Amino acid sequence: MKACRLIYKSVATAEVVSNQTIRDLATRAAKANSENGITGLLILTGNVFVQVLEGPSKAVNQLYCNIVGDKRHRQVELVSFEAMARPCFAEWSMRLVDFYDLPKAARDFMTLKYSHKEGSVELPEEPHELFSLLLDARAVCASMSAGEAG
């Protein structure tokens, strides 16, 4: 397998959930991912992350191993890992979408389509539904300027 797509979800530890910490993390991840040919999207809803990583299988696997060992996450769960013919998130070496920070129209769209509780979109359990959420987040980002979506 030359290229793959990996999706995981996790719960953020308390020190990660601040906006500045998450933005700093995404900036560092974007630089490292770019150097390794990895692209992706990181969503934060409440204190739960879901991330899709795409790129060379060896690099994506190594990054996932690092993520699993990172103390800023707990309950890391591999959702899917598959060979990929073409990337779906090639626009970004790492794009952060904090659902809390989305403009009202984008938040309304996401909460109409997906379950939500106390203002946070709840992540679907089924892998295909979670991938749909990631694609919807990509579409929301594509319709906004870079500064609007986290």
N, C-alpha and C positions, 0 to 999 in steps of 0.2 A: 504494500500500500504506500503510495507516494504522498498523497495529500489526504487529509482527514478533517472531519468536523467533530468537535467534542463539546458537549453541553453538560454543565454541572450546576448544582445549586448548593448554597451554604447559608449559614446564619452568621452574621457579622458579630464580632465581639464589640463591647461597648465603646472602646476607644476608636474604632474605625468609623462609626456612624456619623461623625461630624462632617459637615460639608467640605471643609478645607482638607481634612485628612483623606477623604475619598478622592477629591480632585487631585491632590498630590500623588496618591497611589495610581490613579489613572494616567497621569502625565508620565510617571516613571515607567509604568507598564507599556504605554504607547511607544516609548523610546526603545525599550528592550525588545518588544514584539517586532518592531520595524527592523531591527538588526537581525532577527531570526526568521523573517518572512511570515510572521503570524499576524492575522487580522482578527477582529472580533468586536463584540459588543458586550458591555457589562451593565446589567440593570440592577438597580436597588429599589426595592419596594418595602417600606417599613425598615426592618433590619435584616431582610432576606436578599441575598444576591442570586442572580442567575447570570451565567456567562456562557457565551459561545466563543470558541476558539477555532480558527481555521488555519491550515497551513501544512508544512511538511510534518509527516507523522512523527518523526523522531523529536523534532523541536516541540510540537504540541504535547507529546507524552511527557517530555522532561518538564515543561512548564506546569502541567497538571500535577506531577509528582511534587513540585515545589509548592504549589497551591495547597495540596493536601496537608503538607507539613507546616504551613503558615499558621501561626498562633492567632492571627487576626480573623480566622474563620473557625467555625465548629460545625459539626454535622454536615461535612462535605459529602455530597451524594452525586455520583456519576449518573447522569440522566441518559446520555447516548454517546456513542462513539461509532463513527462510520466513515467509510471511504467516501470521497467526494469528487465528483467530476468537475464541478466549478464552484467557486466560493459564492456565498450569498452576502457576505459582510466585508467585501474587499475594499470598501470605501475608507475604512479606518483601521489603523494598527491597534487602536483600542478606543472605543467610544463609550462614554459613561452616560447613562440615562437614569437619573434619579426621578422616579415617578412623582415624588412630592414636589419637585421643582418644575414640572412641566406646566406650560400655559394651560389655562382652564379648559379650552376647547380640546386639547390633546388628552388631558386627564379625563374629561367627560367621555371622550371616545373610548378610552381604555376601560373605564368603569362600566360603560354600557355593554361592552363585549365580554368582559371577564368579571368573575366574582370579586367582590371587594368587601373590606371590613375596616371601619374607622379610617376611611380615606386612603387605605393602602390596597393596591391590587393584589389579590391572592394568586399565587402561582398555580397554574393547572397541574394536576398530577400526571396526566397522560403526556408522554414525550412529544407526540405530534401536536398537541394543544400548546405545549410550552414552546415548541418551535414556531408555531403560529404567533404567539405573543412576541417572540423575538423579531419575527418579520414585521409585525405591526409596529413595534418600537422603531425598527429601521425605517419604515415608511413615515412615521411621525418625525423622526430626525431629518429625513430627506426633505420634508416640507417646511422645516424651520431653519433659521440661520444658526450657525455654530454656537453662538452665545446663548440661545434660547433653551437648549436641551441639555443642560448640565455641564 
